[in-house]
């Protein structure tokens, strides 16, 4: 079931802010006992709302520009109307007591609950971006799977203490767990049914493939338009691009043109493409040694351009090879002449041996590449070692392309001319179309790259202008911050396992900044729903749920977040992970006010770089933007996102036929 959410913001009546704050603290805020068990007060029993995951109340203080507001945010199972209906059934009187402090509240009060429900729904501003660390899990499922996990661990531990009691094989232990922990326990029989998986999660790879295909089509269209402006239609592209490769061979090795029939020189244009690929990859390797924190926009732009050119060289290598196949010319000097002069069983045996050797080499290269991919799953590598690992994988893939092309030439050289001519006549038109599309694709990528580059340069100009307008966030580090009351929860004092963060910032003036922020939030919303839906957001696994809401007509940004662990370690993850790009892209459009001054988010470079990576100003900025969470509730205040997802994976795998590796992985989750 997809989680619903609501963000209800209501203006507070004049002079009622402190009275409302006192009521929330005294009658609504749950408490944690010495055993760190969250207990709701009888006056507001959140725990009776069965589908409620998280909720909080907080007050946005008023100032000369904005009136004070009460914010109620909740994450729940099912539709919003059902949640509001259940909320009023369980806590009608306390809800009435709370919202009597707010403007526009129905004077009929509890006499007409439907008017209260309509009032809350009318003030729901939703969220521009919403993220769930465990999408599709209901409250009942999360609690049930956590209990099942504990029972499985207890069963295995009990059997482990009895010498010789455990089965000799993991598969036998899996059958025991199925029988004794699930099937023989009526309260656990539900676990035998497979958990429902949201279609966004189940189709994650397919969705990514569709998006990539759409991007390729768009790039081809852009390339066709661009080349068409210079009179380069499909027929011109099909005829001219092989000549450019031959010119590249002329430039590097003095190779003959494609229409020359000297078989000794036709391999030189291909050799030129191989040389270009190697040089591009070597330059990429040298530039890739930089510390990620020292990486800059110019460096990243150059690396991206190198990657595009490298893939273009690979595609053109394959395309040029296909043209040679059509002309029955071998890229290997003397090979065709040797084959024509050889006769008898020895020539056939030599050809078969070459083909077999090519396939064996392909298998060895594939095995090597797979081993390198698995290497990082067992031990994280240092940056330099990781760069070499990626270099090896790329070289192996390119070697596989070279080997495949060689095998195809060997096979083509053995075919009778009538067969090769028939194949060429039927396949070559389609291959030529594909090659034209490849040229359009890479032309479109280069054009898109240039457009994006210009946009980033424009963004940099805006950043430099804002630098002159706002005070540097570095100066916030010298301001004393009292964390004794307002921020006690986030310092790990209220709940060791989970915490809540509320942040309110102002959006920088100007239509461009507003639209930059809206576009960024839209992109993150799409990524959160369709890609970062397996437990982490940009590599951060501690977020249970989070939302970004632009309020007051887009003039302020409200961020509400339920996360695992302590405040300081949580922010460190943003600094160290790739999510820093998304964080910079959002908050570089904002500023905070303190002591009649406006402090900008730590200066970003080209929208994505630096910013939050400057640790002390970033944390000082977050502290300045942070507002007190007066009331906070979690239906499961101990498990982290990783624990929730691990319990689900364990339950899902318990009744699946597994091979040895997967069974071993299953019991690692216990």
DRENNU-130501 format. One line per 3 residues: number of its first residue (from 1); their letters; for each residue x, z, y of C-alpha. Coordinates in Angstrom, 3 decimals. Last residue first. Layout:
REM DRENNU-130501
NUM) a) X:Z:Y; ...
***
This chain:
REM DRENNU-130501
670) xxx) 19.291:11.131:-12.906; 20.105:7.903:-11.064; 23.231:7.333:-13.174
667) xxx) 20.852:7.268:-16.108; 19.315:3.995:-14.968; 22.679:2.406:-14.181
664) xxx) 23.776:2.969:-17.790; 20.506:1.466:-18.983; 21.091:-1.492:-16.673
661) xxx) 24.573:-2.138:-18.042; 23.487:-1.800:-21.661; 20.533:-4.166:-21.396
658) xxx) 17.114:-2.941:-20.347; 13.593:-3.345:-21.711; 11.457:-1.818:-18.946
655) xxx) 9.562:1.451:-19.296; 11.894:3.761:-17.362; 13.033:1.089:-14.931
652) xxx) 10.138:1.391:-12.461; 10.247:5.196:-12.530; 13.990:5.231:-11.918
649) xxx) 13.705:2.647:-9.142; 10.996:4.735:-7.470; 13.086:7.904:-7.725
646) xxx) 16.065:6.066:-6.231; 13.913:4.800:-3.340; 12.777:8.299:-2.440
643) xxx) 16.251:9.786:-2.829; 17.836:7.099:-0.624; 15.182:7.635:2.051
640) xxx) 15.939:11.342:2.118; 13.959:13.949:0.207; 13.279:17.352:1.869
637) xxx) 10.379:17.257:4.329; 7.810:15.541:2.064; 4.514:15.395:4.002
634) xxx) 6.455:15.564:7.257; 5.118:17.231:10.399; 6.463:17.536:13.937
631) xxx) 5.061:19.266:17.009; 6.864:19.812:20.320; 9.383:16.980:19.977
628) xxx) 11.389:17.419:23.146; 12.637:14.408:25.006; 15.889:12.501:24.564
625) xxx) 17.058:10.033:27.195; 19.859:12.253:28.481; 20.966:13.113:24.965
622) xxx) 20.987:9.441:23.978; 23.127:8.596:27.013; 25.562:11.414:26.211
619) xxx) 25.812:10.086:22.664; 26.639:6.604:23.947; 29.071:7.866:26.580
616) xxx) 30.985:9.791:23.869; 31.024:7.073:21.207; 32.029:3.829:22.891
613) xxx) 30.712:1.752:19.982; 27.263:2.188:21.504; 27.991:-0.517:24.101
610) xxx) 30.858:-2.653:22.757; 29.406:-5.977:21.536; 25.853:-7.287:21.251
607) xxx) 24.637:-8.372:24.711; 27.691:-10.446:25.697; 29.750:-7.310:26.270
604) xxx) 27.800:-4.077:26.482; 28.325:-1.388:29.074; 27.200:2.056:27.962
601) xxx) 23.441:2.238:28.745; 22.966:2.364:32.488; 22.767:5.554:34.522
598) xxx) 20.399:5.694:37.490; 20.984:8.555:39.915; 18.552:11.025:41.510
595) xxx) 19.939:13.896:39.415; 19.444:12.045:36.138; 17.602:8.804:35.444
592) xxx) 18.058:6.671:32.349; 18.732:2.946:31.893; 17.511:0.145:29.644
589) xxx) 18.152:-3.495:28.693; 21.413:-2.581:26.943; 19.148:-0.409:24.819
586) xxx) 17.724:-3.091:22.557; 20.612:-5.522:22.010; 23.060:-2.634:21.745
583) xxx) 21.067:-1.003:18.938; 20.694:-4.325:17.151; 24.426:-4.977:17.296
580) xxx) 25.217:-1.371:16.365; 23.282:-1.965:13.151; 26.530:-3.349:11.731
577) xxx) 27.500:0.207:10.847; 30.015:2.586:12.436; 28.275:3.396:15.727
574) xxx) 24.777:3.478:14.300; 25.973:5.691:11.468; 27.588:8.051:13.967
571) xxx) 24.170:8.565:15.537; 22.877:10.096:12.301; 25.962:12.269:11.886
568) xxx) 25.344:13.820:15.306; 21.603:14.391:14.912; 21.702:16.065:11.505
565) xxx) 20.404:14.716:8.220; 17.559:12.351:7.390; 15.560:10.443:9.975
562) xxx) 12.114:10.240:11.538; 12.268:8.166:14.733; 10.276:7.632:17.888
559) xxx) 11.619:5.319:20.626; 9.709:4.872:23.884; 10.762:2.098:26.264
556) xxx) 9.652:2.135:29.894; 8.640:-0.502:32.461; 6.865:-2.775:29.973
553) xxx) 3.405:-2.255:31.451; 3.670:1.509:31.245; 4.824:1.439:27.621
550) xxx) 7.170:-0.589:25.437; 7.061:0.967:21.975; 9.875:1.152:19.418
547) xxx) 9.116:2.658:16.030; 11.014:4.413:13.267; 10.450:5.567:9.709
544) xxx) 12.577:7.244:7.055; 15.885:6.211:8.615; 18.904:7.483:6.639
541) xxx) 20.045:4.274:4.910; 21.702:2.534:7.896; 23.119:-0.848:6.769
538) xxx) 21.193:-2.917:9.311; 18.026:-0.983:8.563; 18.131:0.429:5.066
535) xxx) 15.836:1.078:2.122; 14.773:-2.241:0.654; 12.793:-3.689:3.553
532) xxx) 15.575:-4.893:5.849; 14.693:-8.509:5.117; 11.004:-9.353:5.670
529) xxx) 9.489:-6.474:7.601; 12.503:-5.028:9.345; 13.932:-8.489:10.090
526) xxx) 10.634:-9.573:11.657; 10.386:-6.394:13.742; 14.050:-6.695:14.733
523) xxx) 13.427:-10.232:16.021; 10.313:-9.132:17.909; 12.147:-6.161:19.437
520) xxx) 14.897:-8.479:20.663; 12.373:-10.918:22.134; 10.575:-8.126:23.967
517) xxx) 13.850:-6.725:25.290; 15.106:-10.083:26.528; 11.659:-10.710:28.024
514) xxx) 11.767:-7.497:30.030; 15.376:-8.069:31.092; 14.598:-11.610:32.240
511) xxx) 11.591:-10.479:34.291; 13.690:-8.146:36.368; 14.130:-4.403:36.532
508) xxx) 15.999:-2.519:33.790; 13.646:-0.864:31.327; 13.496:2.916:31.700
505) xxx) 14.294:5.154:28.741; 12.395:7.640:26.566; 13.824:8.956:23.309
502) xxx) 12.151:10.983:20.566; 14.118:12.011:17.478; 12.696:13.789:14.454
499) xxx) 14.555:15.578:11.699; 14.866:15.673:7.921; 17.000:17.627:5.459
496) xxx) 18.267:20.744:7.231; 14.965:21.489:8.948; 14.591:23.536:12.090
493) xxx) 18.230:24.296:12.855; 19.728:20.881:12.176; 20.776:20.162:15.760
490) xxx) 17.809:17.829:16.117; 15.342:20.695:15.972; 17.176:22.757:18.580
487) xxx) 17.041:19.906:21.104; 14.613:21.320:23.666; 15.517:24.948:23.136
484) xxx) 19.206:25.796:23.065; 20.414:22.252:23.647; 21.338:22.692:27.324
481) xxx) 23.309:19.633:28.396; 26.192:19.913:30.870; 26.995:16.649:32.728
478) xxx) 30.581:15.413:32.355; 29.680:12.992:29.554; 27.046:11.428:31.781
475) xxx) 29.813:9.948:33.940; 30.772:7.604:31.104; 27.266:6.128:31.337
472) xxx) 28.479:4.070:34.325; 26.191:4.245:37.362; 23.941:1.235:37.856
469) xxx) 23.965:-1.677:40.353; 27.487:-3.075:40.082; 27.403:-3.042:36.300
466) xxx) 23.985:-4.699:36.444; 25.548:-7.821:37.993; 28.262:-7.904:35.333
463) xxx) 25.635:-7.638:32.602; 23.584:-10.451:34.174; 26.667:-12.695:34.155
460) xxx) 27.254:-11.804:30.524; 23.704:-12.802:29.682; 24.319:-16.225:31.230
457) xxx) 27.438:-16.586:29.088; 25.393:-15.602:26.056; 22.842:-18.279:26.871
454) xxx) 25.578:-20.902:27.289; 26.999:-20.006:23.876; 23.539:-20.225:22.356
451) xxx) 23.201:-23.778:23.673; 26.682:-24.745:22.424; 25.981:-23.357:18.953
448) xxx) 22.661:-25.158:18.855; 24.499:-28.413:19.641; 27.141:-27.680:16.988
445) xxx) 24.481:-26.818:14.434; 22.564:-29.981:15.255; 25.663:-32.121:14.713
442) xxx) 26.214:-30.274:11.450; 22.727:-30.997:10.243; 22.642:-34.592:11.515
439) xxx) 25.811:-35.367:9.546; 24.306:-33.693:6.474; 21.093:-35.637:6.958
436) xxx) 23.110:-38.865:6.984; 24.757:-37.741:3.745; 21.392:-37.041:2.170
433) xxx) 20.123:-40.484:3.150; 23.261:-42.059:1.676; 22.683:-40.151:-1.549
430) xxx) 19.126:-41.414:-1.751; 20.254:-45.023:-1.280; 23.116:-44.483:-3.797
427) xxx) 20.948:-43.319:-6.674; 19.205:-46.444:-7.994; 21.761:-49.152:-7.113
424) xxx) 24.678:-46.895:-7.957; 23.229:-45.999:-11.341; 22.675:-49.687:-12.139
421) xxx) 26.182:-50.591:-10.970; 27.697:-47.749:-13.023; 25.830:-48.960:-16.128
418) xxx) 26.796:-52.621:-15.657; 30.414:-51.693:-14.893; 30.726:-49.800:-18.142
415) xxx) 31.247:-46.066:-17.682; 34.667:-44.566:-18.277; 35.737:-44.441:-14.624
412) xxx) 32.501:-42.676:-13.739; 33.268:-39.827:-16.158; 36.769:-39.347:-14.760
409) xxx) 35.489:-39.575:-11.210; 32.787:-36.989:-11.928; 35.354:-34.645:-13.441
406) xxx) 37.521:-34.965:-10.313; 34.558:-34.219:-8.053; 33.697:-31.130:-10.061
403) xxx) 37.300:-29.919:-9.901; 37.458:-30.357:-6.142; 34.159:-28.515:-5.665
400) xxx) 35.316:-25.706:-7.956; 38.552:-25.478:-5.944; 36.412:-25.065:-2.828
397) xxx) 34.593:-22.189:-4.455; 37.867:-20.633:-5.562; 39.334:-20.950:-2.085
394) xxx) 36.267:-19.259:-0.585; 36.428:-16.423:-3.120; 40.164:-15.936:-2.558
391) xxx) 39.711:-15.794:1.207; 36.907:-13.250:0.828; 39.201:-11.055:-1.249
388) xxx) 42.018:-11.540:1.263; 39.770:-10.340:4.075; 38.635:-7.369:1.978
385) xxx) 42.257:-6.400:1.394; 42.913:-6.456:5.142; 39.777:-4.429:5.909
382) xxx) 40.524:-1.815:3.204; 38.480:-2.167:0.064; 35.479:-0.184:-1.148
379) xxx) 35.691:0.543:-4.854; 33.418:-0.232:-7.800; 30.967:-2.630:-6.177
376) xxx) 33.774:-4.218:-4.152; 35.298:-5.805:-7.258; 32.049:-7.335:-8.460
373) xxx) 32.373:-10.318:-6.129; 36.030:-10.787:-7.101; 35.097:-10.779:-10.784
370) xxx) 32.406:-13.391:-10.115; 34.955:-15.645:-8.392; 37.362:-15.376:-11.313
367) xxx) 34.650:-16.118:-13.850; 33.522:-19.148:-11.834; 37.108:-20.412:-11.611
364) xxx) 37.551:-19.984:-15.360; 34.285:-21.786:-16.092; 35.222:-24.668:-13.780
361) xxx) 38.647:-24.916:-15.400; 37.017:-25.165:-18.816; 34.757:-27.929:-17.524
358) xxx) 37.720:-29.864:-16.104; 39.771:-29.420:-19.270; 36.891:-30.813:-21.309
355) xxx) 36.654:-33.854:-19.040; 40.414:-34.418:-19.143; 40.464:-34.055:-22.935
352) xxx) 37.606:-36.525:-23.244; 39.557:-39.021:-21.142; 42.736:-38.528:-23.160
349) xxx) 40.842:-38.885:-26.435; 39.259:-42.102:-25.249; 42.649:-43.515:-24.201
346) xxx) 44.228:-42.524:-27.534; 41.354:-43.994:-29.536; 42.061:-47.538:-28.410
343) xxx) 42.935:-49.033:-25.085; 44.900:-48.080:-22.020; 45.543:-50.664:-19.299
340) xxx) 42.177:-50.129:-17.612; 42.531:-46.338:-17.769; 46.060:-46.439:-16.348
337) xxx) 44.937:-48.676:-13.476; 41.998:-46.331:-12.741; 44.310:-43.294:-12.727
334) xxx) 47.108:-44.881:-10.689; 46.605:-42.629:-7.675; 43.777:-40.097:-8.213
331) xxx) 40.991:-40.758:-5.741; 39.600:-43.353:-8.147; 37.798:-46.407:-6.867
328) xxx) 34.639:-47.546:-8.629; 33.107:-48.669:-5.313; 30.115:-46.355:-5.819
325) xxx) 32.447:-43.571:-6.911; 34.447:-44.023:-3.726; 31.254:-43.566:-1.729
322) xxx) 30.479:-40.391:-3.676; 33.942:-39.034:-2.875; 33.316:-39.569:0.826
319) xxx) 30.144:-37.510:0.571; 31.783:-34.667:-1.340; 34.625:-34.431:1.166
316) xxx) 32.134:-34.732:4.023; 30.245:-31.694:2.724; 33.413:-29.618:2.374
313) xxx) 34.692:-30.622:5.834; 31.302:-29.715:7.343; 31.465:-26.327:5.615
310) xxx) 34.825:-25.709:7.270; 33.609:-26.941:10.651; 30.692:-24.501:10.627
307) xxx) 32.926:-21.631:9.510; 35.495:-22.410:12.199; 32.767:-22.442:14.864
304) xxx) 31.575:-19.042:13.675; 35.106:-17.640:13.838; 35.532:-19.005:17.366
301) xxx) 32.290:-17.402:18.518; 33.228:-14.058:16.911; 36.569:-14.090:18.723
298) xxx) 35.002:-15.029:22.061; 32.322:-12.320:21.598; 34.790:-9.576:20.865
295) xxx) 36.063:-7.653:17.856; 38.038:-4.539:18.730; 35.607:-2.225:16.962
292) xxx) 35.697:-4.507:13.925; 39.524:-4.121:13.817; 41.007:-7.620:13.833
289) xxx) 42.330:-9.138:10.615; 39.703:-11.900:10.743; 41.647:-13.970:13.248
286) xxx) 44.412:-14.695:10.761; 41.969:-15.414:7.952; 39.921:-17.769:10.114
283) xxx) 43.098:-19.673:11.003; 43.903:-19.996:7.288; 40.375:-21.163:6.512
280) xxx) 40.544:-23.881:9.166; 43.966:-25.055:7.960; 42.823:-25.187:4.332
277) xxx) 39.663:-27.134:5.162; 41.566:-29.628:7.347; 44.095:-30.191:4.562
274) xxx) 41.327:-30.826:2.048; 39.751:-33.313:4.445; 43.123:-35.098:4.849
271) xxx) 43.552:-35.185:1.061; 40.211:-36.923:0.834; 41.388:-39.470:3.405
268) xxx) 44.623:-39.837:1.321; 42.956:-40.462:-2.032; 42.176:-44.093:-1.194
265) xxx) 45.876:-44.916:-0.835; 46.979:-45.887:-4.371; 43.674:-47.637:-5.050
262) xxx) 44.568:-50.435:-2.568; 41.132:-51.928:-2.014; 41.046:-51.693:1.749
259) xxx) 37.476:-51.267:2.972; 37.880:-47.508:3.221; 40.712:-47.693:5.689
256) xxx) 44.295:-47.184:4.665; 45.950:-43.788:4.987; 48.665:-43.063:7.542
253) xxx) 48.892:-39.426:6.455; 47.429:-37.226:9.181; 46.094:-39.651:11.790
250) xxx) 45.351:-42.455:9.368; 43.536:-39.991:7.096; 41.461:-38.846:10.063
247) xxx) 40.820:-42.487:10.824; 39.553:-42.876:7.263; 37.209:-39.963:7.854
244) xxx) 35.959:-41.646:11.012; 35.342:-44.845:9.078; 33.213:-42.987:6.555
241) xxx) 31.047:-41.717:9.494; 30.290:-45.164:10.931; 27.949:-46.947:8.535
238) xxx) 25.528:-44.144:7.663; 25.552:-42.867:11.252; 24.711:-46.318:12.600
235) xxx) 21.860:-46.759:10.116; 20.436:-43.301:10.893; 20.442:-43.876:14.680
232) xxx) 23.439:-43.281:16.920; 22.303:-44.686:20.260; 23.863:-41.863:22.272
229) xxx) 20.540:-40.068:22.816; 19.888:-40.574:19.116; 22.890:-38.384:18.331
226) xxx) 21.234:-35.461:20.121; 17.752:-36.098:18.757; 19.052:-36.489:15.188
223) xxx) 21.139:-33.313:15.535; 18.151:-31.327:16.798; 16.031:-32.587:13.908
220) xxx) 18.731:-31.740:11.397; 19.081:-28.254:12.922; 15.315:-27.715:12.707
217) xxx) 15.278:-28.814:9.060; 18.194:-26.505:8.272; 16.500:-23.595:10.042
214) xxx) 13.277:-24.205:8.125; 15.267:-24.209:4.888; 16.935:-20.935:5.875
211) xxx) 13.570:-19.375:6.697; 12.152:-20.559:3.365; 15.168:-19.175:1.512
208) xxx) 14.890:-15.819:3.281; 11.219:-15.674:2.351; 12.046:-16.482:-1.264
205) xxx) 14.683:-13.746:-1.323; 12.284:-11.118:0.057; 9.309:-12.218:-2.027
202) xxx) 8.866:-8.904:-3.851; 9.635:-6.924:-0.692; 7.288:-8.848:1.613
199) xxx) 4.730:-8.979:-1.191; 4.565:-5.212:-1.239; 5.463:-3.715:-4.650
196) xxx) 2.862:-1.866:-6.703; 4.371:0.621:-9.118; 4.395:-0.369:-12.773
193) xxx) 2.112:1.744:-14.931; 3.862:4.182:-17.249; 4.208:6.641:-14.349
190) xxx) 0.460:7.370:-14.414; 1.021:9.205:-17.695; 2.792:12.010:-15.856
187) xxx) -0.003:14.590:-15.492; -1.040:14.014:-19.115; 2.455:14.916:-20.383
184) xxx) 3.040:13.519:-23.891; 3.360:9.958:-22.577; 5.685:10.776:-19.692
181) xxx) 8.349:13.386:-20.392; 8.306:13.421:-24.202; 7.662:9.768:-25.086
178) xxx) 9.290:7.755:-22.314; 12.144:10.215:-22.071; 12.763:9.975:-25.796
175) xxx) 12.716:6.168:-25.673; 15.314:6.167:-22.864; 17.454:8.597:-24.845
172) xxx) 17.441:6.164:-27.759; 18.413:3.292:-25.465; 21.293:5.383:-24.144
169) xxx) 22.759:5.595:-27.630; 23.947:8.554:-29.735; 20.735:10.448:-29.142
166) xxx) 21.142:13.875:-27.511; 20.699:16.995:-29.635; 24.252:17.127:-30.943
163) xxx) 25.114:20.203:-28.935; 22.132:21.730:-27.182; 23.093:21.993:-23.522
160) xxx) 22.646:18.247:-23.116; 19.054:18.449:-24.336; 18.169:20.917:-21.614
157) xxx) 20.018:18.890:-18.985; 18.248:15.679:-20.044; 14.831:17.348:-19.851
154) xxx) 15.553:18.949:-16.464; 16.739:15.652:-14.999; 13.618:13.885:-16.256
151) xxx) 11.434:16.654:-14.859; 13.102:16.442:-11.449; 12.652:12.660:-11.328
148) xxx) 8.998:13.016:-12.288; 8.477:15.502:-9.461; 10.065:13.090:-6.964
145) xxx) 8.012:10.227:-8.386; 4.796:12.190:-7.878; 5.638:13.179:-4.303
142) xxx) 6.539:9.627:-3.301; 3.555:8.148:-5.141; 1.075:10.588:-3.598
139) xxx) 2.412:9.902:-0.108; 2.085:6.171:-0.688; 5.074:3.914:-1.216
136) xxx) 4.775:0.304:-0.041; 7.774:0.367:2.264; 10.381:3.091:1.734
133) xxx) 12.639:3.040:4.821; 9.747:2.040:7.057; 10.332:0.201:10.324
130) xxx) 8.009:-0.570:13.244; 8.690:-2.776:16.264; 6.389:-3.469:19.207
127) xxx) 4.343:-0.413:18.318; 0.681:0.576:18.433; -0.642:1.350:21.928
124) xxx) -3.539:3.504:20.695; -5.439:4.778:23.726; -8.709:3.036:22.840
121) xxx) -8.455:4.290:19.250; -8.186:7.913:20.396; -11.207:7.602:22.679
118) xxx) -13.207:5.768:19.988; -12.508:8.604:17.536; -13.523:11.182:20.128
115) xxx) -16.713:9.208:20.800; -17.434:9.128:17.078; -17.074:12.897:16.917
112) xxx) -20.202:13.408:19.096; -20.901:17.156:19.419; -17.190:17.913:19.121
109) xxx) -16.554:16.992:22.746; -19.557:15.699:24.698; -17.375:15.525:27.819
106) xxx) -15.502:12.596:26.290; -11.781:12.683:27.203; -11.033:10.477:30.195
103) xxx) -7.990:12.440:31.304; -6.291:14.826:28.908; -6.302:18.650:28.529
100) xxx) -9.556:18.461:26.570; -7.435:16.374:24.204; -5.791:19.314:22.502
97) xxx) -8.829:21.560:22.047; -10.882:18.644:20.689; -8.135:17.811:18.208
94) xxx) -8.091:21.503:17.270; -11.877:21.442:16.635; -12.005:18.180:14.660
91) xxx) -9.103:19.017:12.358; -9.997:18.019:8.800; -12.932:15.673:9.359
88) xxx) -11.471:14.435:12.627; -8.197:13.500:10.963; -10.007:11.826:8.043
85) xxx) -11.893:9.533:10.454; -8.713:8.822:12.396; -6.946:7.902:9.160
82) xxx) -9.762:5.634:7.980; -9.804:3.880:11.353; -6.035:3.329:11.200
79) xxx) -6.144:1.477:7.912; -4.287:2.649:4.783; -1.521:5.140:4.170
76) xxx) -0.107:7.059:7.118; 2.467:7.147:9.910; 1.495:9.134:12.992
73) xxx) 2.304:9.272:16.689; 0.616:11.479:19.270; 1.976:11.148:22.803
70) xxx) 0.626:13.241:25.695; 1.282:11.868:29.153; 2.543:13.107:32.519
67) xxx) 2.013:10.666:35.415; 4.705:8.109:36.253; 6.520:7.115:39.452
64) xxx) 7.126:10.370:41.305; 7.601:12.207:38.045; 5.559:13.259:35.033
61) xxx) 6.949:14.598:31.792; 6.248:12.697:28.595; 4.815:15.276:26.197
58) xxx) 5.294:15.245:22.448; 3.130:15.460:19.343; 4.371:14.365:15.941
55) xxx) 3.269:12.757:12.692; 4.733:11.826:9.354; 3.464:10.703:5.919
52) xxx) -0.307:11.287:6.175; -2.340:9.955:3.250; -3.587:13.288:1.965
49) xxx) -4.572:14.752:5.327; -4.930:18.326:4.088; -1.238:18.901:4.760
46) xxx) -1.812:18.483:8.499; -3.828:21.720:8.512; -4.244:22.427:12.274
43) xxx) -5.638:25.920:12.979; -4.588:27.149:9.537; -0.979:26.580:10.455
40) xxx) 1.022:24.187:8.358; 3.870:25.394:6.191; 7.088:23.444:5.729
37) xxx) 9.233:24.857:2.958; 12.776:25.641:4.001; 12.948:28.620:1.612
34) xxx) 13.188:30.910:4.635; 9.930:29.518:6.002; 9.597:26.343:8.027
31) xxx) 6.819:26.286:10.615; 4.089:23.815:11.539; 3.431:23.212:15.285
28) xxx) -0.324:23.179:16.020; -1.507:26.553:17.301; 1.234:28.195:19.337
25) xxx) 3.502:25.279:20.152; 0.679:22.829:20.786; -1.307:25.340:22.848
22) xxx) 1.708:26.197:25.006; 2.451:22.523:25.713; -1.168:21.916:26.655
19) xxx) -1.178:24.830:29.081; 2.109:23.602:30.548; 0.787:20.093:31.151
16) xxx) -2.654:21.041:32.485; -1.878:21.115:36.232; -3.177:17.550:36.680
13) xxx) -4.949:16.185:33.590; -2.708:14.606:30.989; -2.633:10.837:30.506
10) xxx) -3.155:9.716:26.882; -0.739:7.912:24.561; -1.782:7.315:20.939
7) xxx) 0.848:5.686:18.747; -0.709:4.726:15.413; 0.693:3.686:12.084
4) xxx) -0.457:2.182:8.843; 1.726:2.003:5.770; 1.326:-0.943:3.409
1) x) 0.000:0.000:0.000
***
